[in-house]
């Protein structure tokens, strides 16, 4: 395996990077941590004409709490920096735990949150929980920036609404009334394995009544999938084990898995049922875990 | 173990430990030679195709390319394990037989140029229908892969001992079960690497391999050279597990490319190419029928197997014989029938992998035996004790088994695992299982027909006696053989280990040995080393006797001190005696050679499975199953081994841990998968899932006392035997936990989930 030939650019500023991407056109790809793109190139699955590195762009790795209690996560933040972030450990430890379930330590050390999103891999670990937490993303292009819900970003496997000149710069998780959130990944060994199915949930509880629930399924559809029917049936309800079981079944029916070398569609669908119930119970009982 | 030894039986640190832990150890891939070129092999993109034309002209024109070779440039001599199945050539001549088959090779100034040159080689193929399943391959009208194997039958075995039909007729209970095992791959950490360079008529080959002798033999035979003109050596080797015993395309291509270019050529397989080279575990399909008495005594067994060999035979014919041969060793029964068909398919060729053909049949038999125990209402561990072979017995297929402590291993495993407290009493979702295994301590006969001894060793004491060097052809591949053989040499000589050095695995500078396979080195190389050490000792005692004016019988030597047995204070140092010997007689050298006596019977295939000594092992494991997802957590494992005298306990327990790790991976996670074109679908370490450290449970490794009379100091094997009980041990634990039997390996979470679902549906209905 070796890397095919390509041009390499490492611009100093964000605007320069966007202009370069526009100028170079669709053959140009962005590299941040490189854990996904380099391996695809070596496997001859991707042949970019040019690679634009974000390595010299400053200020995109920060994780901070704004005065309005919004959490900002820079797109270049590595998975390990998510795990180690005091802000996240305080506000959303569930996100630290989700990041910890990614790949292995070497990949977590260099892979970035932005990369995990922009690659738009259906089994990616961070999108389900970020969507459940209502995260928004900021895309910066040659004509300025736009902010939109992460949920609206994905359009299919390896496909999204990002434009050729755009770079994902940050995530914004606004202060909400959520009382709990969690991410459960089901993989075929305890480390270094892609999700066969995963479920992220975020809930707002009042006593034993569910005011709001967001359920996002990973690896069981072309994109991270909101299980909206399951969410609806929980809203405003007293939580019982039977209700959670039912929510699991409804989420399972909403999933659209395929069969591949990691598992059959039938298996994945049933995993969604079990994981949804477990994730809801965990977030309801234990908070942001 | 009674005897008072100075050097053996002690957990001395391995001699290469510091170099490896600090990164100073140089593996073959780290070596650089002046003017060295990089070679790469072009692999077939088709599973089955006729080669119409190969055009290398564009590749040759690429700047930096120094040579491009195809079958036209190399001998067409076929190679393999046994002459009847020499079916592989350096490069494909008329046909390619699997995705990854060897078509051509290039040598270039660097790796990038070599890869680019591969893309410029134009091969015209006529694609042929391919077959990927052994049962499909055996059907009438299936694509024929080799002219020499009509019906795609590569090996057919029919052995019958005693009278199985009569045994079944007389049995209280006869049970038949069907199991299957999957293709797995050794996945050594270090990829295969080969570096070749020529000096006049002589070629030197550094190869990351398990046997410098066999590689020398194959290279010399295929290239038509005297063996003396082929030097094969190795540096540190990062694991083999059977996958570095067959010669690779790298070895042959590097030799030829180096000859043409007149420069050293280095070649290596990347991870995916390693899966193409394969030689890993066969997929086996195993029907077992067993008749037992009411008390659980086995009367007769019929093993009816089919195995998927892939495209080329290599060592695979031995795998086929091993699959059935060793089933007779653990339990004593008088009637046995073994039928086997090894089919060829258009997938990478299979061969020897830790335990050779035996681990899957052990999985099948040990699972089958648990069913029989349940049918009869006998505890699974008890039925094994009832049938366990006794020492000093001969198997129905003529293997002489002298030491054998399987019964003791079972009893000890029962104690240390808490079997009695746990079996049937664990909380829901938890289960405990047992499996037995074992292996040969070296194959009784070499891989090719020859009267050469198994092992030769020389010990040279340096002129002033201050140091001694052991020369051996044994191959250290990480298992610790250099350390263990030095301990044995020092013990035999009565010399301190710290003063010993080793030169090993070099056909020029070291001695003859068949290398690291069939768990042979501690016993076989060990015999030669012990004899060499004893010869040195005798010369020392003789010389010391002359110096002290006594007879040698009055003297002994230990840890470098020669002393009068009756008055130990009257002594000389080994060094001064050795120096005196050197002055009077010349270099102080001891030489030892080992060849086992004629072993085994006279029936067809009788040689496979013979050995001077057999190990035995019991494993018990506890698992926890998630009843909703089928996820399997291995909670804890216990291994009790009868491996004879132990030379280095720390290394031995390390082998047991590694073997359990590997067996556990093959049990639950590992499987080589293929896409619809027959290409490896998971030829990387992300999707070919070996367990991680997080998946590994605590393992307790214990021993039972045992000394084998046919071995130096009574040693036996451990490295392969400890992999053989694991698969069934885990399958039986899953059955104990959930009441579902997974009959096909690997025991994936999804299979457990499905079996539980079907069980629930059946219970509802």
Interface residues (C-beta under 8 A of the other chain):
Chain A: X1 X2 X104 X186 X188 X189 X190 X191 X192 X193 X194 X261 X262 X263 X264 X267 X270 X271 X274
Chain B: X111 X112 X115 X270 X271 X272 X628 X629 X631 X669 X673 X681 X682 X685 X686 X687 X689 X691 X692 X693 X694 X695 X748 X749 X750 X753 X754 X757
